[in-house]
Amino acid sequence: MALLIILITCFVIIFATSQPCQTPDDFVAATSPGHVIIGGLFAIHEKMLSSEDHPRRPQIQKCVGFEISTFLQTLAMIHTIEIINNSTLLSGIKLGYEIYDTCTEVTVAMAAALRFLSKINCSRETVEFKCDYSSYMPRVKAVIGAGYSEITMAVSRMLNLQLMPQVSYESTAEILSDKIRFPSFLRTVPSDFYQTKAMAHLIQKSGWNWVGIITTDDDYGRLALNTFVTQAAANNVCIAFKEILPTFLSDNTIEVRIHQTLERIIAEAQVNVIVVFLRRFHVFSLFTKAIEQNIRKIWIASDNWSTATMVTAIPNVKKIGKVVGFTFRRGNISSFHSFLQNLHVLPSDNNKPLHEYIMLLSACAYVKNSELSQCIFNQSQEVLAYEANKAIERNLLLRNDFLWNFTEPGLIHSIQLAVFALGYAIRDLCQTRDCQNPNAFQPWQLLDVLQNVTFTDGGNSFHFDAHGDLNTGYDVVLWKEISGHTTVTKMAEYDLRKDVFIIMNQEAKNEFRNLKQIQSKCSKECSPGQMKKNIRSQHICCYECVNCPENHYSNQTDMDHCLLCNNETQWAPVGSPACLEKEVEYLGWKDSLAILLLGLSLLGSLFVLAVGIIFTRNLNTPIVKSSGGLPVCYVILLCHFLNFASTGFFIGEPQDFTCKARQMLFGVSFTLCISCILIKSLKILLAFSFDPKLQNLLKCLYRPVPLVSACTGVQVVICTLWLVLAPPAVEENVSLPRVIILQCEEGSTLAFGTMLGYIAILAFVCFICAFKGRKLPENYNEAKFITFGMLIYFIAWITFIPVYVTTFGKYLPTVEIIVILISNYGVLCCTFFPKCYVIICKQETNTKSAFLEMVYSYSSHSVGSLAMSHASRDSTNSSVTATNPNSSGASSAWQKSQDLQLQTLAHTCKENATSISKTLPRKRISSI
């Protein structure tokens, strides 16, 4: 508060002593009387004229650099006030105005604010100090402006003293939405939060991520920079450089800083997009120098200069590249166009900017329209006398179209909305007051109504939000050269609430497409199938592209991480832009290995059929009868056929039925086969065994039908329990990287092992029995071949276990098929092929007489061998007795034992011969 008092005192002194401003009224740019006075702040001139680097006296200097576009803004305010005064909106109440030229200087604007705060009907026009301004009656009820945020914030802090409503038409700094700091501030444009968000969205949508930014060194520039950096980071856009220019043209370092900025732009060759938050005169100087250095970029224009005619009128401005800008949403300003068409000067008009414009226009009367703005700017640097005559007025009427070309529709519409908002708020407030009386209400009372007012313009309804903002949205514009002139064309609209761009037409779509073709990236774009990695700096936009690893993919450009495929059903090669569906594989019927194995199975089945035919045709031969007869052979052959047939269930698409059937069919059929062979082994051992104890045991065990049924029944029980408790089922093996293996899961490894183990036990017993009878006669030595068959079985299945455990994939079933074929072929060949060989190739030995002679010879030889062994042992015992008389008792006992064995052998041979001879006719028995 103390600081504010000091400032007020200082400005009172300024008004008293300043030159060339002799009185406060000299300070006013344009005035008009009324019941309710509205203040206006416009930067009609670009700077203050001063020959010193630092002011020596606290006086307001002469303003130079006439700005036509801002002059038009003052006319827009005046025109809108006249519309309200000529309408029925405020019946009987006239709005007046008091407009000041800020000269783009904060100090001048604050001096004007003091005028706004001064007490009404006070001859000295000072600001009265009070602890409570609730009943204070200032001369101005509300203020429109200023345009630039830096000036607006300074003025707003002074107007907050009396909560005087301040409605800005152009100030967009986000901080102004803070109602704690700026409680009396409102605006008819969106805040820079939305503008920077829209810019970042446009940059991201266009595929750019490496941009530069240029701002001014003031509150507006710094706030815009900070907000844009935040929005850019949210859209993965990186800032390559940040250049900050001096705020005021009067700063003598501005030329140096512009030169340094252009050097930085040239150095950053990869940056092709530059965001510019500058004032019009900054951009004018920047572009003029850029054209000289042939710098072509894409310039993202803020609402400050995106439609500035003084910039678009720069000679050869097309050489700077493309300009894409954001401007305030346009409205219907046709009435303002008519106002300009009929613009004229009356002697009674208190409008200094209008008079100055006329004088400048007169000085440039013979200049072409294309060069008129530059002429006016140059002439405004000099001091001109304000005189008007008929010739000047006629010249004004002839050049009115020139003014319209400098009109910025978005800003004009914002000024209209600001005036209409105050007009409607005053109407609502004056419904219960006599507002023809200047003391009818205080500014803070108007502010309360203004914050909640709803007003219309052009059929559209408007109201301020909780932050005092009017979020009308933005138009996206593009600078295009038409007929040799740079024209600002509307491409799209930006919807603040939905954060989307609404493209106007196909031509605009093509323009957007052309913009996307221009690259502005720190690193080369990573294509689909790649990801960003190995960031080289603090910027996330600088990276290297590496291929996605196997089973990962990226389906968009510049992805930070590769996505993982669904390992169960998908896979992807290295550097893949998409996942591929895994192929379902199994051992199919058309697979070459499957065809080979099926051929072997079919060949084995043909062998089984051939053996069956041979045995059937030689049914009554000794070799067939000695094999157990045709029923047993048929059972064994059937088992071999089923074993070969079971291999077919291992091929083709696995089904629950085939998974269960293949193991059960093989297990039961092979068990039955081994059981039958075991009976044959026992029978052979029983026929040719000469050990009485073994004979008795074998006679007890040899029960063919019960034994085969029991052995096979155990396997049936094992398989049944397997099917009930944990049956085999179809399983998808997804562990392989590129394929899904459709396979049969055995259900229970224990049950599978028990089934195979039980067959192995039977085979081992069969092997032992056959091994004991391996020395039988050559033509009847079936036990030897059974031994070989069991050995082949053992070798095959012992090899199967480690191979089966370590093998995976679609060829896993082939391991079991091969083992089944090997064991089946081994048993089949060793069991039947020697007999078939005898039947086909040695028919003379396949007679009953030859068969009996061979058996008799073998039995006689076995008895003779045993007798010779007995005699040899007798002589040995005699020698022992002579040497040791005490051993005679033991020798006698041993002698008795040997005699008993010899008798048993003779008896056994006779029984064996009798048993075998039963296969022959009775008339041959006597010959034996």
C-alpha positions, 0 to 999 in steps of 0.5 A: 500500500505504501508503494502504491501511495508513492506511485500515485504521488509520483504520477500526480507530480508528472501531470503537474510538470510534464512536457509536452503534456501541459494538462491532463486533458492534453494526455487524452487521445479521444473523448466523448461525454456521457452518463457512464464513462468507459476508459480505453487503453490502446497502444496507438504508437509503438514507442516514446521518443527519447534522446536519452538512454535513461530519462532524466526528468519524470515527464511523459515524452512524445509518442512516435511510430503510428500503428494503424491496426491499433488505431483501428481498434480505438475506432472499433471501441468508439463504433461499438459505443455508438451502436449501443447509444443508438440502440434501445439497450440503454434507454436514456443512458449515454455511454461516454469514453475516455481513450488513452494512448499507452505508447506501448509503455507501462509507465504511460498506461499507469498514468492513464490508470490514475486518471481513471481512478481520480475522483469525479468532479475533483478540480485537481483530479487526484486519487484520494487515499481511503481505507475503504473505497466502497463509496468512492466515486471515480470518474470512470466506471470501467476500462477496456484494455490494455492490449499487451499483457505486460501493460495490462498486469500493471494497470490491473494491479492499480485498478484492483484498488477500487475493484474497477472492472477491466475488460481486455480484448487481447491480453492472453497471459495465463496468470491473468486468470488468477482471481486472487491476484487480478480480481477485477480483470476479465477478458473476451479472449482465451488465455495463453494456456489454450493457445499454447496447448493448441500450438503444441497439439498442432506441432505434434499433429504435424509430426514435428518434435524439435522446435525453437521459440522466441519470446520477449523479456517481460511477463507475457513472454516469460509466462508464454514460454513456461506454459508452452514448454509444459504443453510441449512436453505433454505432447512429446515436443522438445525445445531446441532453443529459447531466444528472448528479445528485449521488450521495447523498441527503445532498447538499443540492444534489440538489433544485436539480439535479433542478429544473435537470434537469427544466427542461432536459427541458422546454426540449428539446421534441424529446426524448421519450426519456430514458435514466435510470441512477439509484438508486431514491431519485433516480428517486423524487424525479425522478418526483415533481417531473416529475408536478408539472410534468406532464412526459410522456416515454418513460423508458428504465430501467436495471436499478437501478430498472426494477422498483423498487416504491417508484417504481411505487407513486408516486401518479399515476406514470402521468402521467410517460408510458411506462417501458421498462426492462431487468431481470435475467433472472428465475428460479424464486423460488417457494420464496422466496415460500413463505419470505416467507409463513412469515416470523416472528421468534424471540427468538433471531434475530440479524436487526436489519433484520427487527426494524426492519421489524416495528417500522415495520410496527407503527407503520403497522398501520392504514395501507392497503397502497397507502400502507404503503411510504411510511409505513414510509419516513417512520417509518424517519426516526425512531429506534424501539426494537426490541421484538417481541411476539405482536401484532406477529408476528401483524401481520407474518404478516397483511402478508406479501403486502405484502413479496411485492409489493416483490420484484424477481424479477431481483435475487432470482434473481441473489442466489440464483445468487451463493449457489449459485455459492459453495455449489458452489465450496465443495463442490468445494473441500471434497472433499479437505479437512475444511471443518468446520475454519475453517482448511481453506482460504484465500479465494484458494483458493476464488476459484480454484475459483469462477472455474471452477465450473459450477452449476445452478439450476432445471435451468439450468447456469451458469458465469462467463466469463473476465471473471467475468461471468454473462451471463444476459441481460435481460428487457425490461419495460413499466410498465402500469396494471392495475386502477388500479395500475402493474404491471411486465410482461415484453415481451421477452427480450434475447439477449446473444450474438445481440444480438436481442430475442425478443418474447413475444407479439402483445400485446408486438408491439403495445406495440412498435408503439405505442412506434414511433409516438412521435417523438424526433428532432432533425430531421424524418425523411427519407423514401425518395427523400431524403438527409440533408444540411447538418448544422446542428450537431455532431450527425449527427442534426440535418440537412436533407432534400434530394431524391436527384439524378437516377439516384440513389435512397434506399429507406430513411428517413434515409439518409446518402447516395443510392445510384447506380443501375446506369447501364447498365440503370436510371435514377431521377428526382429524389427517387426511392425506387427505380431504374426499369428503362430502357425499351429503345427502337428505331425500331419498326414502329408509330412514326409517323415509321417509318410515314411513311417506310415509306409513302414507301418503298412509294410509291417501290416503286409508282413503280418498278413503274409505270415498269416497266409503262410501259416494258414496254408501250412496249418498241419506242418510241424513247424506251425504246430510247434509254434502253439497252433494257429489260434495262438499265432493268429492272436500274436499276429493280430497283436502285431497288426494292432501295434502297426495300426496304432502308429496311425493314431500318432499322425494327424491333428490330435483329438482327445479320442486319438490321444487316448486310443493310441496309447491304450491300443499299443499298451494292451495289444503289445502286452497281449503279444508279449504274454502269448510269447511268454506262454510259448517260452514257458512251453519250450522250457517245459518241454526241454528242461531236465531239472525236476524242480523247474519242471514242477514249477513250470507245470504249475505256471503253464496255464496258457489261457488264465496266464495270458488273461491275467497278464493282459488284464493287469495292463487293462486295469492300468490303462483303465485307471489312466483313462479315468483318473488322468486321461491323455488330452490335446494340449497346445504347446506355446513354448516355442517362439514361432509355432503352436505345437498341437500335441497329446499330453499324456495326462499322467507321466506315472501312468504312462511309465507304469504301462511301459514298465509293466510291458518291460517286466513281462518282456524281461520274464519272457527274455529269461525263459527264452534265454534258458532254452536258447540251446534247443535243436537248430530247427526248433530253436525258437527260444533263441529268436525270442531272446533276440526279439526281447533284446531288440525291444529292450534296446529300442525302449531304453533308447526311447526314454532319453530321446523322448524326454529331450525331444519337443516339437511336432516330431515328438510323436515320431520318436514313439512311432519309431520305437513301436515300429522297431520293437514290433518289427524285432519281435515279429521278425524273430518270432515268425520269420525263421519259421517262414524261412523253414516253411519256404526254404527248408521244406525237407526239415518241415516233416514229421519224421525229420522233426521227430528224429531231430528231437529224438537225437537231441534228447538222446544226446542230452542223456548221453552227455549227462551219463558221461558226466556221471561216469566222470564224476564216479571216477573222481569220487573213487580217487577221492575215496582211496585217498581219504577213506573217511569220505566214502559216506559222502561219495555214496550220497553223491552217487545216489543223487547222480543216479536219481538225476540220470533217471529223471533225465531219461524220464524227461526225455521220454516225456518230451518225446511223447509230448512232441510225438502227439503231433504225429500219427499214431503209426509213427510212434512205435517207430520212435 
